[in-house]
Amino acid sequence: PPYTHTHPFTPSSFFIMNSKHFDLIKDLISPSYAQQAEEARNSHSKQITALLSHRRLPETGWDDPSIRVLLQELASFDTNNFDGNVGVGEREGRVISDLVYQRHYGLTHGIGRSGDVMAEQPKAAGSSLIVQLTKYLALDAIRIAGIKATKTCAVLPAATGLTMTLVFLAMKQLRPKGKYVVWSRIDQKSCFKAIGAAGLTPIVIQLKKSETSDALSTDLDAMRSEIERIGAEEVLCICTTTSTFAPRIPDCVDQVAVLAKELDVPHVINNAYGLQCSKICHMIEMGCRNGRIDAFVQSTDKNFMVPVGGAIVAAPTNTLPDKVSSLYPGRASMSPILDLFITLLSLGAPGWKGLLSERKENMVWFGKELDEVARAQGLRLLSCPSNTISYAIDLSPLAKSMEAQGQGDIDHLTFLGSALFTRRISGPRVVLCDRPAPTTTEERGEGEDEEPTAAIEVRGKYKKKIDGVAFESYGAHADTYPCCYLTAACAIGASRKELSSFLDTFKGALDDYRKGAGRKDKKDKEKDKNKEKPNKV
């Protein structure tokens, strides 16, 4: 017989008591008890009333039972949960697994329509309502973070890289002559590949080394020069980045915004995990006020600690977010939006503010502690004061000590990263790069010849090609950098216990490295391979 299935916990199987019901039960139990029960029930109704009327993060975060009741009630608005509903279309929100059904709270129709991912779905009034409420809650969270000039946003079920591609495609429709994206270099693949995926040509603007610190920063003069060389009308947009690994610092998006306004060129910001940083948010706010920012894109998972798969396109005007929404083909998954909706309700305004404040305090503490550990190990914390999320440690002294022992291959520095990972520390990475060639006698040292140093001879060794574009020292954000380094971030949600554990484990990994771990293993493997090779006759 055909397989038929009815989920035991459909939203329609839960009944909500109304005022008439409470009047009726006063004949069955004490009226005072009935009144208490009704007041308790009304407290949940007041939460919902406040949410629907204010459309902001709640003043107090909701508890899980309250959120669950709301989701069950909203899910009952979708046709797949109607009592007696008969669906004869090809897509009727059918779900065969109880576990899958419960995981999604019965919200299985998805969001949007074929013409607009933010549009109302006729078969899913409850899901459509969640989409709109999530938009308002996300907008409030962005404003609380410091970007008060934000007027609208769209929460999309796509991670940051794909969302950036959608933004470029939408902008292409608004600016059909534009075919170049002037892109301030950041060695992160998805951001760069988003340009190629949209069928556009990247114009890479190399960063410049700060004269007063170790930072790599935006080269505004080079950016202006390239736009003027190409012609502003053929530039689709300038693409900048805020959140990044040190020693790269956030692009000076406020100044780029002024340049974009002056040259009449759109400006899009990859703000992947920048919402958690007040300095970054302040720069975006100033850019919106004083210059031109068409949109800034942020990840839901990196800022709000939800599963990967969502991003928010926000802007000081409706134009680009609305265009991106209408460009999205077909319906979309509800999951990333639902995850964010639940999380924002749970946090409330105090919870969100608390996370931002906690990260800020932890960043200061972690910087001091990391500096002390680095000094004690004979290393140096790179000076990048404008990057208030990521730190980098100069590994040059470690490399030099290995050179003194006749073990100067800097490739072995990557052992530190793998050693930390095997010790259950995720996130840090070791970046190998070519050092710039010495240009003066003082830099080379007395008596040294002018031939390139060994470090410069390996130029190209750390080269990577992406979409046909070659990058030297990929990972370092620049063709050359004075040292190899290890990065570590203090991101939102990281506890001091976790950060302290990293510091202790980092010390142990350094000790193992100095004892030859990794290099000895490699030599042993090479010896074994040589033994296996047959002798030539």
C-alpha positions as a Python dict, from the first residue, in 0.01 Angstrom:
ca = {
    (1, 'P'): (0, 0, 0),
    (2, 'P'): (118, 360, -51),
    (3, 'Y'): (315, 501, 239),
    (4, 'T'): (118, 756, 439),
    (5, 'H'): (252, 939, 738),
    (6, 'T'): (111, 1177, 998),
    (7, 'H'): (351, 1358, 1228),
    (8, 'P'): (251, 1315, 1592),
    (9, 'F'): (352, 1666, 1695),
    (10, 'T'): (215, 1892, 1425),
    (11, 'P'): (149, 2251, 1539),
    (12, 'S'): (-225, 2195, 1489),
    (13, 'S'): (-213, 1927, 1762),
    (14, 'F'): (-133, 2197, 2019),
    (15, 'F'): (-430, 2400, 2140),
    (16, 'I'): (-395, 2753, 2273),
    (17, 'M'): (-625, 2848, 2562),
    (18, 'N'): (-818, 3172, 2505),
    (19, 'S'): (-1016, 3390, 2747),
    (20, 'K'): (-1341, 3199, 2687),
    (21, 'H'): (-1171, 2875, 2785),
    (22, 'F'): (-1056, 3024, 3114),
    (23, 'D'): (-1411, 3145, 3191),
    (24, 'L'): (-1535, 2792, 3137),
    (25, 'I'): (-1279, 2623, 3363),
    (26, 'K'): (-1377, 2847, 3655),
    (27, 'D'): (-1670, 2608, 3703),
    (28, 'L'): (-1425, 2314, 3721),
    (29, 'I'): (-1150, 2452, 3946),
    (30, 'S'): (-1120, 2739, 4188),
    (31, 'P'): (-1175, 3074, 4008),
    (32, 'S'): (-858, 3213, 4173),
    (33, 'Y'): (-651, 2927, 4028),
    (34, 'A'): (-808, 2978, 3689),
    (35, 'Q'): (-725, 3348, 3706),
    (36, 'Q'): (-360, 3276, 3795),
    (37, 'A'): (-335, 3037, 3503),
    (38, 'E'): (-486, 3295, 3268),
    (39, 'E'): (-242, 3564, 3387),
    (40, 'A'): (47, 3327, 3323),
    (41, 'R'): (-90, 3261, 2976),
    (42, 'N'): (-133, 3634, 2915),
    (43, 'S'): (233, 3700, 3001),
    (44, 'H'): (330, 3505, 2688),
    (45, 'S'): (75, 3701, 2486),
    (46, 'K'): (232, 4026, 2606),
    (47, 'Q'): (572, 3909, 2482),
    (48, 'I'): (426, 3843, 2139),
    (49, 'T'): (242, 4177, 2141),
    (50, 'A'): (566, 4361, 2220),
    (51, 'L'): (752, 4175, 1945),
    (52, 'L'): (489, 4247, 1680),
    (53, 'S'): (445, 4612, 1775),
    (54, 'H'): (803, 4720, 1854),
    (55, 'R'): (982, 4492, 1605),
    (56, 'R'): (1307, 4520, 1796),
    (57, 'L'): (1520, 4290, 2006),
    (58, 'P'): (1322, 4220, 2325),
    (59, 'E'): (1424, 4405, 2640),
    (60, 'T'): (1467, 4066, 2805),
    (61, 'G'): (1570, 3756, 2615),
    (62, 'W'): (1299, 3493, 2575),
    (63, 'D'): (1332, 3153, 2739),
    (64, 'D'): (1322, 2839, 2525),
    (65, 'P'): (964, 2732, 2615),
    (66, 'S'): (831, 3074, 2511),
    (67, 'I'): (1015, 3060, 2181),
    (68, 'R'): (893, 2706, 2121),
    (69, 'V'): (529, 2804, 2180),
    (70, 'L'): (562, 3096, 1938),
    (71, 'L'): (718, 2877, 1668),
    (72, 'Q'): (446, 2616, 1705),
    (73, 'E'): (179, 2883, 1672),
    (74, 'L'): (341, 3045, 1368),
    (75, 'A'): (396, 2706, 1206),
    (76, 'S'): (23, 2643, 1235),
    (77, 'F'): (-25, 2930, 986),
    (78, 'D'): (147, 2728, 709),
    (79, 'T'): (-81, 2517, 489),
    (80, 'N'): (117, 2196, 537),
    (81, 'N'): (10, 2209, 904),
    (82, 'F'): (-360, 2282, 844),
    (83, 'D'): (-602, 2018, 973),
    (84, 'G'): (-749, 1838, 677),
    (85, 'N'): (-529, 2014, 421),
    (86, 'V'): (-503, 1834, 88),
    (87, 'G'): (-198, 1920, -122),
    (88, 'V'): (-196, 1811, -485),
    (89, 'G'): (97, 2018, -603),
    (90, 'E'): (455, 1904, -654),
    (91, 'R'): (574, 2095, -347),
    (92, 'E'): (344, 2083, -47),
    (93, 'G'): (585, 2094, 245),
    (94, 'R'): (578, 1718, 285),
    (95, 'V'): (840, 1574, 522),
    (96, 'I'): (860, 1199, 573),
    (97, 'S'): (1089, 1195, 879),
    (98, 'D'): (954, 1291, 1221),
    (99, 'L'): (1303, 1395, 1329),
    (100, 'V'): (1343, 1630, 1033),
    (101, 'Y'): (993, 1768, 1086),
    (102, 'Q'): (1062, 1843, 1453),
    (103, 'R'): (1403, 1993, 1372),
    (104, 'H'): (1228, 2251, 1153),
    (105, 'Y'): (923, 2299, 1377),
    (106, 'G'): (701, 2209, 1082),
    (107, 'L'): (818, 2516, 888),
    (108, 'T'): (889, 2321, 569),
    (109, 'H'): (761, 2539, 284),
    (110, 'G'): (1072, 2757, 269),
    (111, 'I'): (1068, 3132, 213),
    (112, 'G'): (999, 3371, -71),
    (113, 'R'): (856, 3320, -416),
    (114, 'S'): (1017, 3274, -755),
    (115, 'G'): (1036, 3651, -804),
    (116, 'D'): (1172, 3762, -465),
    (117, 'V'): (1327, 3569, -178),
    (118, 'M'): (1181, 3817, 73),
    (119, 'A'): (830, 3807, -75),
    (120, 'E'): (536, 3651, 105),
    (121, 'Q'): (476, 3282, 38),
    (122, 'P'): (99, 3216, -1),
    (123, 'K'): (127, 2865, 142),
    (124, 'A'): (339, 2978, 436),
    (125, 'A'): (201, 3279, 623),
    (126, 'G'): (385, 3177, 940),
    (127, 'S'): (718, 3136, 766),
    (128, 'S'): (669, 3468, 584),
    (129, 'L'): (603, 3640, 917),
    (130, 'I'): (923, 3494, 1064),
    (131, 'V'): (1122, 3627, 766),
    (132, 'Q'): (991, 3981, 823),
    (133, 'L'): (1041, 3969, 1200),
    (134, 'T'): (1397, 3837, 1156),
    (135, 'K'): (1471, 4126, 922),
    (136, 'Y'): (1359, 4378, 1185),
    (137, 'L'): (1549, 4203, 1466),
    (138, 'A'): (1869, 4185, 1257),
    (139, 'L'): (1833, 4553, 1167),
    (140, 'D'): (1803, 4641, 1535),
    (141, 'A'): (2109, 4429, 1620),
    (142, 'I'): (2313, 4610, 1353),
    (143, 'R'): (2210, 4948, 1489),
    (144, 'I'): (2290, 4844, 1847),
    (145, 'A'): (2636, 4736, 1725),
    (146, 'G'): (2695, 5096, 1615),
    (147, 'I'): (2580, 5134, 1253),
    (148, 'K'): (2277, 5352, 1316),
    (149, 'A'): (2271, 5480, 957),
    (150, 'T'): (2145, 5138, 844),
    (151, 'K'): (1798, 5178, 695),
    (152, 'T'): (1724, 4828, 571),
    (153, 'C'): (1861, 4475, 543),
    (154, 'A'): (1787, 4137, 386),
    (155, 'V'): (1869, 3810, 563),
    (156, 'L'): (1967, 3556, 299),
    (157, 'P'): (2008, 3177, 324),
    (158, 'A'): (2358, 3190, 173),
    (159, 'A'): (2699, 3230, 337),
    (160, 'T'): (2906, 3546, 293),
    (161, 'G'): (3093, 3451, -27),
    (162, 'L'): (2784, 3355, -226),
    (163, 'T'): (2596, 3655, -89),
    (164, 'M'): (2875, 3881, -216),
    (165, 'T'): (2830, 3723, -560),
    (166, 'L'): (2458, 3799, -546),
    (167, 'V'): (2536, 4159, -452),
    (168, 'F'): (2772, 4195, -751),
    (169, 'L'): (2512, 4042, -985),
    (170, 'A'): (2242, 4275, -854),
    (171, 'M'): (2473, 4571, -893),
    (172, 'K'): (2549, 4463, -1250),
    (173, 'Q'): (2181, 4510, -1333),
    (174, 'L'): (2184, 4855, -1177),
    (175, 'R'): (2513, 4951, -1346),
    (176, 'P'): (2528, 4758, -1677),
    (177, 'K'): (2847, 4925, -1805),
    (178, 'G'): (3044, 4819, -1499),
    (179, 'K'): (3272, 4519, -1550),
    (180, 'Y'): (3559, 4577, -1306),
    (181, 'V'): (3569, 4537, -930),
    (182, 'V'): (3844, 4742, -766),
    (183, 'W'): (3937, 4509, -482),
    (184, 'S'): (4162, 4588, -188),
    (185, 'R'): (4366, 4269, -145),
    (186, 'I'): (4276, 4023, 128),
    (187, 'D'): (4405, 3668, 106),
    (188, 'Q'): (4076, 3493, 163),
    (189, 'K'): (3952, 3285, -129),
    (190, 'S'): (3574, 3315, -110),
    (191, 'C'): (3577, 3694, -124),
    (192, 'F'): (3793, 3697, -436),
    (193, 'K'): (3611, 3407, -604),
    (194, 'A'): (3280, 3589, -552),
    (195, 'I'): (3399, 3842, -810),
    (196, 'G'): (3481, 3579, -1074),
    (197, 'A'): (3159, 3390, -1005),
    (198, 'A'): (2969, 3704, -1101),
    (199, 'G'): (3154, 3718, -1434),
    (200, 'L'): (3349, 4029, -1336),
    (201, 'T'): (3715, 4124, -1360),
    (202, 'P'): (3906, 4203, -1040),
    (203, 'I'): (4151, 4490, -1023),
    (204, 'V'): (4375, 4400, -729),
    (205, 'I'): (4492, 4691, -516),
    (206, 'Q'): (4795, 4585, -316),
    (207, 'L'): (4814, 4696, 46),
    (208, 'K'): (5085, 4925, 176),
    (209, 'K'): (5307, 4861, 477),
    (210, 'S'): (5261, 5112, 757),
    (211, 'E'): (5564, 5324, 841),
    (212, 'T'): (5478, 5336, 1212),
    (213, 'S'): (5365, 4980, 1281),
    (214, 'D'): (5363, 4627, 1138),
    (215, 'A'): (5021, 4676, 978),
    (216, 'L'): (4918, 4636, 615),
    (217, 'S'): (4665, 4902, 524),
    (218, 'T'): (4457, 5040, 236),
    (219, 'D'): (4640, 5216, -45),
    (220, 'L'): (4395, 5494, -127),
    (221, 'D'): (4625, 5658, -382),
    (222, 'A'): (4661, 5333, -579),
    (223, 'M'): (4285, 5283, -563),
    (224, 'R'): (4218, 5629, -702),
    (225, 'S'): (4481, 5585, -970),
    (226, 'E'): (4332, 5256, -1095),
    (227, 'I'): (3978, 5393, -1107),
    (228, 'E'): (4091, 5696, -1304),
    (229, 'R'): (4296, 5476, -1537),
    (230, 'I'): (4005, 5242, -1614),
    (231, 'G'): (3736, 5507, -1613),
    (232, 'A'): (3481, 5531, -1336),
    (233, 'E'): (3189, 5435, -1561),
    (234, 'E'): (3342, 5091, -1624),
    (235, 'V'): (3403, 5021, -1255),
    (236, 'L'): (3115, 4822, -1113),
    (237, 'C'): (3223, 4897, -757),
    (238, 'I'): (3500, 4924, -503),
    (239, 'C'): (3512, 4622, -274),
    (240, 'T'): (3670, 4666, 69),
    (241, 'T'): (3706, 4436, 369),
    (242, 'T'): (3684, 4510, 740),
    (243, 'S'): (3732, 4189, 941),
    (244, 'T'): (4063, 4022, 866),
    (245, 'F'): (4364, 3840, 1010),
    (246, 'A'): (4649, 4056, 1137),
    (247, 'P'): (4882, 4207, 1030),
    (248, 'R'): (4629, 4326, 774),
    (249, 'I'): (4401, 4583, 930),
    (250, 'P'): (4048, 4677, 826),
    (251, 'D'): (4031, 4885, 512),
    (252, 'C'): (3971, 5250, 593),
    (253, 'V'): (3615, 5218, 465),
    (254, 'D'): (3520, 5565, 585),
    (255, 'Q'): (3788, 5723, 365),
    (256, 'V'): (3714, 5487, 75),
    (257, 'A'): (3348, 5591, 105),
    (258, 'V'): (3447, 5956, 57),
    (259, 'L'): (3654, 5857, -248),
    (260, 'A'): (3364, 5654, -388),
    (261, 'K'): (3129, 5949, -349),
    (262, 'E'): (3377, 6184, -515),
    (263, 'L'): (3432, 5952, -816),
    (264, 'D'): (3066, 5839, -829),
    (265, 'V'): (3158, 5472, -795),
    (266, 'P'): (2953, 5224, -586),
    (267, 'H'): (3116, 5084, -273),
    (268, 'V'): (3047, 4739, -123),
    (269, 'I'): (3197, 4620, 206),
    (270, 'N'): (3274, 4262, 302),
    (271, 'N'): (3199, 4298, 673),
    (272, 'A'): (3205, 3922, 739),
    (273, 'Y'): (3261, 3933, 1116),
    (274, 'G'): (3287, 4307, 1165),
    (275, 'L'): (2962, 4359, 1357),
    (276, 'Q'): (3132, 4241, 1676),
    (277, 'C'): (3390, 4524, 1659),
    (278, 'S'): (3285, 4875, 1763),
    (279, 'K'): (3574, 5040, 1572),
    (280, 'I'): (3472, 4875, 1248),
    (281, 'C'): (3107, 4965, 1301),
    (282, 'H'): (3206, 5327, 1369),
    (283, 'M'): (3401, 5342, 1040),
    (284, 'I'): (3103, 5206, 847),
    (285, 'E'): (2873, 5453, 1022),
    (286, 'M'): (3100, 5744, 924),
    (287, 'G'): (3125, 5610, 570),
    (288, 'C'): (2745, 5600, 539),
    (289, 'R'): (2715, 5954, 674),
    (290, 'N'): (3001, 6125, 490),
    (291, 'G'): (3057, 5918, 178),
    (292, 'R'): (2910, 5636, -27),
    (293, 'I'): (2842, 5284, 93),
    (294, 'D'): (2593, 5092, -118),
    (295, 'A'): (2587, 4778, 97),
    (296, 'F'): (2781, 4590, 363),
    (297, 'V'): (2756, 4214, 400),
    (298, 'Q'): (2801, 4023, 727),
    (299, 'S'): (2792, 3657, 822),
    (300, 'T'): (2523, 3530, 1058),
    (301, 'D'): (2738, 3252, 1203),
    (302, 'K'): (3048, 3463, 1272),
    (303, 'N'): (2856, 3740, 1446),
    (304, 'F'): (2557, 3568, 1605),
    (305, 'M'): (2691, 3215, 1664),
    (306, 'V'): (2441, 3020, 1458),
    (307, 'P'): (2520, 2735, 1213),
    (308, 'V'): (2692, 2833, 889),
    (309, 'G'): (2469, 2924, 597),
    (310, 'G'): (2334, 3277, 631),
    (311, 'A'): (2435, 3637, 564),
    (312, 'I'): (2285, 3983, 604),
    (313, 'V'): (2296, 4244, 328),
    (314, 'A'): (2251, 4582, 496),
    (315, 'A'): (2257, 4935, 356),
    (316, 'P'): (2173, 5300, 425),
    (317, 'T'): (1919, 5286, 138),
    (318, 'N'): (1674, 5025, 7),
    (319, 'T'): (1808, 5007, -348),
    (320, 'L'): (2067, 4730, -336),
    (321, 'P'): (1917, 4498, -69),
    (322, 'D'): (1583, 4507, -254),
    (323, 'K'): (1757, 4431, -584),
    (324, 'V'): (1945, 4138, -430),
    (325, 'S'): (1619, 3996, -290),
    (326, 'S'): (1446, 4017, -626),
    (327, 'L'): (1746, 3861, -802),
    (328, 'Y'): (1746, 3543, -591),
    (329, 'P'): (1605, 3260, -809),
    (330, 'G'): (1322, 3054, -667),
    (331, 'R'): (1227, 2979, -311),
    (332, 'A'): (1492, 2937, -43),
    (333, 'S'): (1567, 2744, 272),
    (334, 'M'): (1409, 2862, 595),
    (335, 'S'): (1681, 2715, 819),
    (336, 'P'): (1936, 3002, 838),
    (337, 'I'): (1661, 3258, 894),
    (338, 'L'): (1494, 3045, 1163),
    (339, 'D'): (1828, 2993, 1340),
    (340, 'L'): (1887, 3367, 1354),
    (341, 'F'): (1530, 3441, 1462),
    (342, 'I'): (1551, 3199, 1755),
    (343, 'T'): (1896, 3328, 1857),
    (344, 'L'): (1801, 3696, 1851),
    (345, 'L'): (1486, 3632, 2053),
    (346, 'S'): (1689, 3431, 2303),
    (347, 'L'): (1958, 3697, 2338),
    (348, 'G'): (1739, 4004, 2350),
    (349, 'A'): (1902, 4346, 2349),
    (350, 'P'): (2085, 4293, 2682),
    (351, 'G'): (2228, 3960, 2569),
    (352, 'W'): (2357, 4104, 2239),
    (353, 'K'): (2508, 4408, 2411),
    (354, 'G'): (2663, 4181, 2672),
    (355, 'L'): (2836, 3967, 2408),
    (356, 'L'): (2977, 4276, 2236),
    (357, 'S'): (3104, 4416, 2566),
    (358, 'E'): (3251, 4084, 2678),
    (359, 'R'): (3446, 4041, 2354),
    (360, 'K'): (3585, 4391, 2384),
    (361, 'E'): (3708, 4326, 2738),
    (362, 'N'): (3850, 3988, 2643),
    (363, 'M'): (4036, 4140, 2349),
    (364, 'V'): (4228, 4379, 2575),
    (365, 'W'): (4306, 4103, 2825),
    (366, 'F'): (4407, 3853, 2556),
    (367, 'G'): (4639, 4104, 2389),
    (368, 'K'): (4831, 4165, 2712),
    (369, 'E'): (4853, 3795, 2797),
    (370, 'L'): (4961, 3699, 2445),
    (371, 'D'): (5226, 3970, 2447),
    (372, 'E'): (5367, 3836, 2775),
    (373, 'V'): (5377, 3479, 2645),
    (374, 'A'): (5546, 3591, 2323),
    (375, 'R'): (5813, 3789, 2511),
    (376, 'A'): (5880, 3500, 2747),
    (377, 'Q'): (5934, 3275, 2444),
    (378, 'G'): (6167, 3523, 2275),
    (379, 'L'): (5903, 3619, 2020),
    (380, 'R'): (5724, 3946, 1938),
    (381, 'L'): (5361, 4046, 1906),
    (382, 'L'): (5322, 4242, 1584),
    (383, 'S'): (5196, 4598, 1625),
    (384, 'C'): (4861, 4631, 1445),
    (385, 'P'): (4656, 4858, 1673),
    (386, 'S'): (4374, 4909, 1421),
    (387, 'N'): (4294, 4538, 1410),
    (388, 'T'): (4094, 4475, 1726),
    (389, 'I'): (3992, 4118, 1649),
    (390, 'S'): (4310, 3940, 1538),
    (391, 'Y'): (4668, 3925, 1668),
    (392, 'A'): (4986, 3802, 1498),
    (393, 'I'): (5314, 3680, 1648),
    (394, 'D'): (5644, 3726, 1463),
    (395, 'L'): (5812, 3385, 1430),
    (396, 'S'): (6142, 3522, 1296),
    (397, 'P'): (6337, 3455, 1619),
    (398, 'L'): (6219, 3095, 1609),
    (399, 'A'): (6326, 3058, 1247),
    (400, 'K'): (6667, 3214, 1320),
    (401, 'S'): (6730, 2978, 1612),
    (402, 'M'): (6659, 2686, 1379),
    (403, 'E'): (6896, 2833, 1120),
    (404, 'A'): (7170, 2838, 1383),
    (405, 'Q'): (7113, 2464, 1428),
    (406, 'G'): (7135, 2404, 1055),
    (407, 'Q'): (6761, 2356, 1024),
    (408, 'G'): (6667, 2670, 837),
    (409, 'D'): (6381, 2554, 617),
    (410, 'I'): (6099, 2789, 723),
    (411, 'D'): (5842, 2545, 586),
    (412, 'H'): (5878, 2363, 916),
    (413, 'L'): (5720, 2656, 1097),
    (414, 'T'): (5384, 2521, 983),
    (415, 'F'): (5435, 2245, 1241),
    (416, 'L'): (5320, 2495, 1504),
    (417, 'G'): (4979, 2518, 1340),
    (418, 'S'): (4940, 2141, 1310),
    (419, 'A'): (5071, 2091, 1664),
    (420, 'L'): (4803, 2325, 1798),
    (421, 'F'): (4533, 2154, 1591),
    (422, 'T'): (4626, 1808, 1717),
    (423, 'R'): (4602, 1952, 2068),
    (424, 'R'): (4240, 2051, 1993),
    (425, 'I'): (4317, 2420, 1931),
    (426, 'S'): (4143, 2537, 1614),
    (427, 'G'): (4171, 2876, 1446),
    (428, 'P'): (4539, 2979, 1463),
    (429, 'R'): (4739, 2954, 1145),
    (430, 'V'): (5103, 2994, 1049),
    (431, 'V'): (5167, 3219, 748),
    (432, 'L'): (5486, 3170, 546),
    (433, 'C'): (5592, 3453, 320),
    (434, 'D'): (5885, 3592, 127),
    (435, 'R'): (6081, 3872, 289),
    (436, 'P'): (6135, 4193, 91),
    (437, 'A'): (6481, 4227, -62),
    (438, 'P'): (6724, 4454, 128),
    (439, 'T'): (6769, 4785, -51),
    (440, 'T'): (7047, 4955, 146),
    (441, 'T'): (7389, 4861, 280),
    (442, 'E'): (7256, 4914, 632),
    (443, 'E'): (6973, 4667, 575),
    (444, 'R'): (7210, 4410, 417),
    (445, 'G'): (7479, 4453, 679),
    (446, 'E'): (7844, 4552, 637),
    (447, 'G'): (8047, 4327, 411),
    (448, 'E'): (7746, 4147, 263),
    (449, 'D'): (7725, 4126, -113),
    (450, 'E'): (7426, 4254, -305),
    (451, 'E'): (7305, 3914, -424),
    (452, 'P'): (6949, 3821, -321),
    (453, 'T'): (6928, 3648, 15),
    (454, 'A'): (6816, 3287, 50),
    (455, 'A'): (6472, 3408, 155),
    (456, 'I'): (6432, 3602, -167),
    (457, 'E'): (6548, 3309, -379),
    (458, 'V'): (6235, 3117, -275),
    (459, 'R'): (6016, 3391, -417),
    (460, 'G'): (5722, 3223, -581),
    (461, 'K'): (5737, 2923, -348),
    (462, 'Y'): (5426, 3044, -166),
    (463, 'K'): (5252, 3154, -483),
    (464, 'K'): (4886, 3070, -547),
    (465, 'K'): (4673, 3123, -854),
    (466, 'I'): (4299, 3189, -812),
    (467, 'D'): (4073, 3240, -1112),
    (468, 'G'): (4379, 3304, -1326),
    (469, 'V'): (4527, 3570, -1097),
    (470, 'A'): (4862, 3491, -930),
    (471, 'F'): (4930, 3600, -571),
    (472, 'E'): (5278, 3594, -419),
    (473, 'S'): (5308, 3485, -54),
    (474, 'Y'): (4940, 3398, -52),
    (475, 'G'): (4797, 3415, 298),
    (476, 'A'): (5011, 3713, 394),
    (477, 'H'): (4792, 3972, 211),
    (478, 'A'): (5105, 4104, 38),
    (479, 'D'): (5370, 3984, -209),
    (480, 'T'): (5636, 4020, 59),
    (481, 'Y'): (5635, 4070, 435),
    (482, 'P'): (5929, 4108, 677),
    (483, 'C'): (5849, 3792, 876),
    (484, 'C'): (5654, 3470, 897),
    (485, 'Y'): (5393, 3477, 1169),
    (486, 'L'): (5117, 3299, 1357),
    (487, 'T'): (4770, 3449, 1393),
    (488, 'A'): (4507, 3411, 1665),
    (489, 'A'): (4173, 3585, 1703),
    (490, 'C'): (3959, 3695, 1995),
    (491, 'A'): (3614, 3656, 1841),
    (492, 'I'): (3268, 3696, 1986),
    (493, 'G'): (3171, 3412, 2217),
    (494, 'A'): (3530, 3310, 2302),
    (495, 'S'): (3564, 3272, 2679),
    (496, 'R'): (3867, 3358, 2887),
    (497, 'K'): (3892, 2991, 2978),
    (498, 'E'): (3932, 2905, 2609),
    (499, 'L'): (4181, 3185, 2551),
    (500, 'S'): (4384, 3082, 2858),
    (501, 'S'): (4388, 2722, 2736),
    (502, 'F'): (4524, 2840, 2402),
    (503, 'L'): (4805, 3034, 2571),
    (504, 'D'): (4911, 2728, 2774),
    (505, 'T'): (4893, 2497, 2474),
    (506, 'F'): (5087, 2743, 2260),
    (507, 'K'): (5376, 2731, 2508),
    (508, 'G'): (5381, 2351, 2488),
    (509, 'A'): (5373, 2353, 2107),
    (510, 'L'): (5670, 2593, 2101),
    (511, 'D'): (5868, 2369, 2336),
    (512, 'D'): (5798, 2067, 2114),
    (513, 'Y'): (5898, 2260, 1805),
    (514, 'R'): (6232, 2363, 1956),
    (515, 'K'): (6298, 1998, 2042),
    (516, 'G'): (6265, 1909, 1676),
    (517, 'A'): (5912, 1767, 1664),
    (518, 'G'): (5779, 1757, 1312),
    (519, 'R'): (6122, 1791, 1151),
    (520, 'K'): (6244, 1463, 1298),
    (521, 'D'): (5929, 1288, 1182),
    (522, 'K'): (5978, 1424, 833),
    (523, 'K'): (6340, 1311, 820),
    (524, 'D'): (6244, 964, 936),
    (525, 'K'): (5981, 941, 662),
    (526, 'E'): (6233, 1055, 401),
    (527, 'K'): (6479, 789, 520),
    (528, 'D'): (6209, 523, 494),
    (529, 'K'): (6125, 633, 141),
    (530, 'N'): (6491, 619, 39),
    (531, 'K'): (6522, 266, 180),
    (532, 'E'): (6222, 157, -26),
    (533, 'K'): (6374, 287, -352),
    (534, 'P'): (6559, 15, -552),
    (535, 'N'): (6930, 72, -611),
    (536, 'K'): (7018, 185, -961),
    (537, 'V'): (7234, -63, -1155),
}
